[in-house]
Amino acid sequence: MKLFGKKKLIFVVVGVSILLGGVGFLVLGKGKSGASKQSDKPSRPKVINYVNLEPFVVNLKSGVNFLKVTITLEVEGEKGIDLISKEIPVLRNQIIFLLTEKTYEEMITTEGKALLQQEILKKVNRVLNEKGIKEVKVTGVYFTEFIVQ
């Protein structure tokens, strides 16, 4: 009787394993085919716009040197230019505060400029989020003019 019980247990374990394997195959198989179906759909191209800001001329932190920089924002979203344009005064104000905290030594290095780009990007997106503007995201900051004296 014990031998029959062990055989029965083995058949049950094997049967459950096969069943679980089949279910797993179906679940994973559907996941892959679902993903391929999604990738087959043509995705809408992202709408990219550029917003040119008026030049900034600010004294650097030392008070002796100044920075003149012209910035172009890369904006993602169909309503990007319209929504950003309404917030230009607030954005300029925040950027001016950021620029005046920089030193001459920071601004003459490539690393300093790259860091400034990232800080402006974060600052601008933070302002837009605080204003409840979710349809637009600034994805790039470009310096079209950069003079440090």
GROMACS elastic network, one bead per residue, 0.5 to 0.9 nm:
[ bonds ]
;  ai    aj funct       b0    kb
    1     4     6  0.51509   500
    1     5     6  0.63160   500
    1     6     6  0.88486   500
    2     6     6  0.63272   500
    2     7     6  0.87604   500
    3     6     6  0.51901   500
    3     7     6  0.63412   500
    3     8     6  0.86131   500
    4     7     6  0.51870   500
    4     8     6  0.61499   500
    4     9     6  0.86265   500
    5     8     6  0.50589   500
    5     9     6  0.61469   500
    5    10     6  0.86652   500
    6    10     6  0.61822   500
    6    11     6  0.86646   500
    7    10     6  0.50602   500
    7    11     6  0.62248   500
    7    12     6  0.85973   500
    8    11     6  0.51602   500
    8    12     6  0.61938   500
    8    13     6  0.86642   500
    9    12     6  0.50780   500
    9    13     6  0.61466   500
    9    14     6  0.85686   500
   10    13     6  0.51405   500
   10    14     6  0.60887   500
   10    15     6  0.84267   500
   11    14     6  0.51105   500
   11    15     6  0.58970   500
   11    16     6  0.84714   500
   12    15     6  0.50232   500
   12    16     6  0.60427   500
   12    17     6  0.84722   500
   13    16     6  0.51907   500
   13    17     6  0.60898   500
   13    18     6  0.86428   500
   14    17     6  0.50573   500
   14    18     6  0.61954   500
   14    19     6  0.85649   500
   15    18     6  0.51897   500
   15    19     6  0.61282   500
   15    20     6  0.86057   500
   16    20     6  0.60368   500
   16    21     6  0.84174   500
   17    20     6  0.51615   500
   17    21     6  0.60030   500
   17    22     6  0.85442   500
   18    21     6  0.50208   500
   18    22     6  0.61143   500
   18    23     6  0.86158   500
   19    22     6  0.51643   500
   19    23     6  0.62445   500
   19    24     6  0.85651   500
   20    23     6  0.50907   500
   20    24     6  0.60044   500
   20    25     6  0.84977   500
   21    24     6  0.50452   500
   21    25     6  0.60876   500
   21    26     6  0.86378   500
   22    25     6  0.50611   500
   22    26     6  0.62307   500
   22    27     6  0.86359   500
   23    26     6  0.51455   500
   23    27     6  0.61624   500
   23    28     6  0.85692   500
   24    27     6  0.51302   500
   24    28     6  0.60091   500
   24    29     6  0.81974   500
   25    28     6  0.52313   500
   25    29     6  0.56790   500
   25    30     6  0.83650   500
   26    29     6  0.50053   500
   26    30     6  0.60201   500
   26    31     6  0.85083   500
   27    30     6  0.52932   500
   27    31     6  0.62526   500
   27    32     6  0.88551   500
   28    31     6  0.50162   500
   28    32     6  0.63512   500
   28    33     6  0.87343   500
   29    32     6  0.53280   500
   29    33     6  0.63130   500
   29    34     6  0.85269   500
   30    33     6  0.51176   500
   30    34     6  0.58336   500
   30    35     6  0.84092   500
   31    34     6  0.51177   500
   31    35     6  0.61608   500
   31    36     6  0.86853   500
   32    35     6  0.51062   500
   32    36     6  0.62481   500
   32    37     6  0.86340   500
   33    36     6  0.50525   500
   33    37     6  0.61272   500
   33    38     6  0.86625   500
   34    37     6  0.50741   500
   34    38     6  0.63325   500
   34    39     6  0.87647   500
   35    38     6  0.51450   500
   35    39     6  0.63118   500
   35    40     6  0.87104   500
   36    39     6  0.50726   500
   36    40     6  0.61939   500
   36    41     6  0.89543   500
   37    40     6  0.51286   500
   37    41     6  0.67883   500
   38    41     6  0.54963   500
   38    42     6  0.86415   500
   39    42     6  0.74561   500
   39    43     6  0.81756   500
   40    43     6  0.86921   500
   42    45     6  0.88012   500
   43    46     6  0.87933   500
   44    47     6  0.87877   500
   46    76     6  0.68314   500
   46    77     6  0.70763   500
   46    78     6  0.83074   500
   47    75     6  0.82341   500
   47    76     6  0.57199   500
   47    77     6  0.53977   500
   47    78     6  0.56604   500
   47    79     6  0.89946   500
   47    80     6  0.86146   500
   48    74     6  0.67807   500
   48    75     6  0.56377   500
   48    77     6  0.64879   500
   48    78     6  0.77025   500
   48    80     6  0.80815   500
   49    73     6  0.82459   500
   49    74     6  0.59336   500
   49    75     6  0.51012   500
   49    76     6  0.64356   500
   49    77     6  0.77277   500
   49    78     6  0.82241   500
   49    80     6  0.67152   500
   49    81     6  0.67790   500
   50    72     6  0.64372   500
   50    73     6  0.55584   500
   50    75     6  0.58720   500
   50    76     6  0.87908   500
   50    80     6  0.85726   500
   50    81     6  0.74806   500
   51    71     6  0.85151   500
   51    72     6  0.55189   500
   51    73     6  0.50875   500
   51    74     6  0.66115   500
   51    75     6  0.72197   500
   51    80     6  0.86159   500
   51    81     6  0.64711   500
   51    84     6  0.79217   500
   51    85     6  0.80499   500
   52    55     6  0.89715   500
   52    70     6  0.78872   500
   52    71     6  0.62579   500
   52    73     6  0.64506   500
   53    56     6  0.83947   500
   53    70     6  0.65692   500
   53    71     6  0.55433   500
   53    72     6  0.59564   500
   53    73     6  0.77321   500
   53    88     6  0.79283   500
   53    92     6  0.81150   500
   54    69     6  0.89232   500
   54    70     6  0.63623   500
   54    71     6  0.74587   500
   54    72     6  0.89752   500
   54    92     6  0.88747   500
   55    68     6  0.67757   500
   55    69     6  0.56346   500
   55    71     6  0.70178   500
   55   145     6  0.81582   500
   56    67     6  0.76489   500
   56    68     6  0.54701   500
   56    69     6  0.52411   500
   56    70     6  0.61201   500
   56    71     6  0.82035   500
   56    92     6  0.83982   500
   56    95     6  0.88090   500
   56    96     6  0.74372   500
   56    99     6  0.88620   500
   57    66     6  0.70180   500
   57    67     6  0.56328   500
   57    69     6  0.66487   500
   57    70     6  0.88522   500
   57    96     6  0.86862   500
   58    65     6  0.87494   500
   58    66     6  0.55575   500
   58    67     6  0.54121   500
   58    68     6  0.66132   500
   58    69     6  0.87694   500
   58    96     6  0.72180   500
   58    99     6  0.70870   500
   58   100     6  0.63234   500
   59    62     6  0.77605   500
   59    63     6  0.56829   500
   59    64     6  0.71834   500
   59    65     6  0.59479   500
   59    67     6  0.62849   500
   59    68     6  0.89361   500
   59    99     6  0.82907   500
   59   100     6  0.60701   500
   60    63     6  0.56071   500
   60    64     6  0.71914   500
   60    65     6  0.55472   500
   60    66     6  0.51612   500
   60    67     6  0.65198   500
   60    99     6  0.70429   500
   60   101     6  0.66093   500
   60   102     6  0.57206   500
   60   103     6  0.55423   500
   60   104     6  0.65391   500
   61    64     6  0.80903   500
   61    65     6  0.79529   500
   61    66     6  0.87325   500
   61    99     6  0.85048   500
   61   100     6  0.55697   500
   61   101     6  0.52723   500
   61   102     6  0.55901   500
   61   103     6  0.52034   500
   61   104     6  0.77344   500
   62    65     6  0.65468   500
   62    66     6  0.88892   500
   62   101     6  0.89991   500
   62   102     6  0.85009   500
   62   103     6  0.63232   500
   62   104     6  0.74460   500
   63    66     6  0.75715   500
   64   149     6  0.86766   500
   65   103     6  0.82912   500
   65   104     6  0.65511   500
   65   148     6  0.72220   500
   65   149     6  0.53553   500
   66   100     6  0.89040   500
   66   104     6  0.79109   500
   66   147     6  0.82535   500
   66   148     6  0.59214   500
   66   149     6  0.54515   500
   67    99     6  0.81066   500
   67   100     6  0.87424   500
   67   104     6  0.83721   500
   67   107     6  0.83024   500
   67   146     6  0.73550   500
   67   147     6  0.57138   500
   67   149     6  0.65174   500
   68   145     6  0.74208   500
   68   146     6  0.58344   500
   68   147     6  0.50505   500
   68   148     6  0.64849   500
   68   149     6  0.85959   500
   69   143     6  0.67496   500
   69   144     6  0.74674   500
   69   145     6  0.51996   500
   69   147     6  0.63119   500
   69   148     6  0.84733   500
   70   142     6  0.83865   500
   70   143     6  0.57882   500
   70   144     6  0.54536   500
   70   146     6  0.66617   500
   71   141     6  0.68303   500
   71   142     6  0.56566   500
   71   144     6  0.59274   500
   71   145     6  0.73327   500
   71   146     6  0.88342   500
   72   140     6  0.82845   500
   72   141     6  0.59794   500
   72   142     6  0.51109   500
   72   143     6  0.64002   500
   72   144     6  0.68347   500
   73   121     6  0.84517   500
   73   138     6  0.65888   500
   73   139     6  0.77064   500
   73   140     6  0.58524   500
   73   142     6  0.63741   500
   73   143     6  0.89643   500
   74   137     6  0.85577   500
   74   138     6  0.56661   500
   74   139     6  0.55497   500
   74   141     6  0.61905   500
   74   142     6  0.77599   500
   75    80     6  0.57987   500
   75    81     6  0.74529   500
   75    84     6  0.84316   500
   75   136     6  0.67882   500
   75   137     6  0.58098   500
   75   139     6  0.58920   500
   75   140     6  0.72063   500
   76    79     6  0.85321   500
   76    80     6  0.62974   500
   76   135     6  0.84681   500
   76   136     6  0.57594   500
   76   137     6  0.52708   500
   76   138     6  0.61106   500
   76   139     6  0.65777   500
   77    80     6  0.50152   500
   77    81     6  0.85284   500
   77   135     6  0.61970   500
   77   137     6  0.68051   500
   77   138     6  0.88766   500
   78    81     6  0.80851   500
   78   135     6  0.80327   500
   78   136     6  0.77744   500
   79    82     6  0.56194   500
   79    83     6  0.61164   500
   79    84     6  0.84711   500
   79   135     6  0.73567   500
   79   136     6  0.70415   500
   80    83     6  0.54359   500
   80    84     6  0.59446   500
   80    85     6  0.82981   500
   80   135     6  0.77155   500
   80   136     6  0.54710   500
   80   137     6  0.77779   500
   80   138     6  0.86143   500
   81    84     6  0.52803   500
   81    85     6  0.58204   500
   81    86     6  0.87119   500
   81   136     6  0.89527   500
   82    85     6  0.52579   500
   82    86     6  0.66705   500
   83    86     6  0.55756   500
   83    87     6  0.70105   500
   83   133     6  0.76587   500
   83   135     6  0.87217   500
   83   136     6  0.75757   500
   84    87     6  0.52382   500
   84    88     6  0.63474   500
   84    91     6  0.87380   500
   84   128     6  0.81587   500
   84   133     6  0.89698   500
   84   136     6  0.80578   500
   85    88     6  0.52968   500
   85    89     6  0.86181   500
   86    89     6  0.78325   500
   86    90     6  0.88785   500
   87    90     6  0.54748   500
   87    91     6  0.61565   500
   87    92     6  0.86230   500
   87   127     6  0.87557   500
   87   128     6  0.80429   500
   87   131     6  0.88463   500
   88    91     6  0.50106   500
   88    92     6  0.59035   500
   88    93     6  0.84414   500
   89    92     6  0.51928   500
   89    93     6  0.61714   500
   89    94     6  0.87625   500
   90    93     6  0.51411   500
   90    94     6  0.63555   500
   90    95     6  0.86848   500
   90   127     6  0.79279   500
   91    94     6  0.52203   500
   91    95     6  0.61370   500
   91    96     6  0.85796   500
   91   123     6  0.82612   500
   91   124     6  0.62484   500
   91   127     6  0.71920   500
   91   128     6  0.87513   500
   92    95     6  0.50535   500
   92    96     6  0.60308   500
   92    97     6  0.86527   500
   93    96     6  0.51934   500
   93    97     6  0.64188   500
   93    98     6  0.87551   500
   94    97     6  0.52447   500
   94    98     6  0.63314   500
   94    99     6  0.87574   500
   94   120     6  0.86344   500
   94   123     6  0.72879   500
   94   124     6  0.79025   500
   94   127     6  0.84546   500
   95    99     6  0.60803   500
   95   100     6  0.86425   500
   95   120     6  0.65658   500
   95   123     6  0.76782   500
   95   124     6  0.80718   500
   96    99     6  0.50643   500
   96   100     6  0.61499   500
   96   101     6  0.87609   500
   97   100     6  0.54230   500
   97   101     6  0.66840   500
   98   101     6  0.55201   500
   98   102     6  0.71832   500
   98   116     6  0.84634   500
   98   119     6  0.80898   500
   98   120     6  0.77056   500
   98   123     6  0.87426   500
   99   102     6  0.55133   500
   99   103     6  0.87822   500
   99   116     6  0.81765   500
  100   103     6  0.79862   500
  102   105     6  0.83825   500
  102   106     6  0.65004   500
  102   107     6  0.70091   500
  102   112     6  0.89617   500
  102   116     6  0.87291   500
  103   106     6  0.52688   500
  103   107     6  0.63843   500
  103   108     6  0.89170   500
  104   107     6  0.51973   500
  104   108     6  0.63279   500
  104   148     6  0.72029   500
  104   149     6  0.79181   500
  105   108     6  0.56338   500
  105   109     6  0.70603   500
  105   112     6  0.82691   500
  106   109     6  0.58954   500
  106   110     6  0.85950   500
  106   111     6  0.78579   500
  106   113     6  0.75133   500
  107   110     6  0.77154   500
  107   111     6  0.84226   500
  107   112     6  0.53224   500
  107   113     6  0.58687   500
  107   116     6  0.83979   500
  107   148     6  0.70679   500
  108   111     6  0.87111   500
  108   112     6  0.70447   500
  108   113     6  0.75832   500
  108   148     6  0.70648   500
  109   112     6  0.51298   500
  109   113     6  0.64499   500
  109   114     6  0.87335   500
  110   113     6  0.51899   500
  110   114     6  0.61950   500
  110   115     6  0.85789   500
  111   114     6  0.50784   500
  111   115     6  0.60603   500
  111   116     6  0.85183   500
  112   115     6  0.50995   500
  112   116     6  0.61351   500
  112   117     6  0.86947   500
  113   117     6  0.62710   500
  113   118     6  0.87948   500
  113   143     6  0.89174   500
  114   117     6  0.51092   500
  114   118     6  0.64730   500
  114   119     6  0.87530   500
  115   118     6  0.51573   500
  115   119     6  0.61879   500
  115   120     6  0.86381   500
  116   119     6  0.50004   500
  116   120     6  0.60730   500
  116   121     6  0.84678   500
  117   120     6  0.52197   500
  117   121     6  0.61463   500
  117   122     6  0.87289   500
  117   140     6  0.80999   500
  117   141     6  0.56909   500
  117   142     6  0.72414   500
  117   143     6  0.81426   500
  118   121     6  0.50140   500
  118   122     6  0.62325   500
  118   123     6  0.85411   500
  118   140     6  0.85219   500
  118   141     6  0.76450   500
  119   122     6  0.52019   500
  119   123     6  0.60338   500
  119   124     6  0.85515   500
  120   123     6  0.50054   500
  120   124     6  0.59715   500
  120   125     6  0.84866   500
  120   141     6  0.72176   500
  121   124     6  0.53520   500
  121   125     6  0.62324   500
  121   126     6  0.85214   500
  121   138     6  0.67531   500
  121   139     6  0.73156   500
  121   140     6  0.66894   500
  121   141     6  0.62048   500
  122   125     6  0.53072   500
  122   126     6  0.60072   500
  122   127     6  0.86434   500
  122   138     6  0.87748   500
  123   126     6  0.50839   500
  123   127     6  0.62455   500
  123   128     6  0.87258   500
  124   127     6  0.51773   500
  124   128     6  0.62973   500
  124   129     6  0.86921   500
  124   137     6  0.89763   500
  124   138     6  0.72532   500
  125   128     6  0.50411   500
  125   129     6  0.61214   500
  125   130     6  0.85511   500
  125   136     6  0.87835   500
  125   137     6  0.65093   500
  125   138     6  0.62015   500
  125   139     6  0.88123   500
  126   129     6  0.51095   500
  126   130     6  0.61147   500
  126   131     6  0.85955   500
  127   130     6  0.50802   500
  127   131     6  0.62112   500
  127   132     6  0.87073   500
  127   133     6  0.87470   500
  128   131     6  0.50815   500
  128   132     6  0.63450   500
  128   133     6  0.51924   500
  128   134     6  0.73507   500
  128   136     6  0.79780   500
  128   137     6  0.80140   500
  128   138     6  0.89884   500
  129   133     6  0.55023   500
  129   134     6  0.63263   500
  130   133     6  0.75442   500
  131   134     6  0.87216   500
  132   135     6  0.89966   500
  133   136     6  0.64187   500
  133   137     6  0.85499   500
  134   137     6  0.72979   500
  138   141     6  0.78282   500
  142   145     6  0.89942   500
  143   146     6  0.64160   500
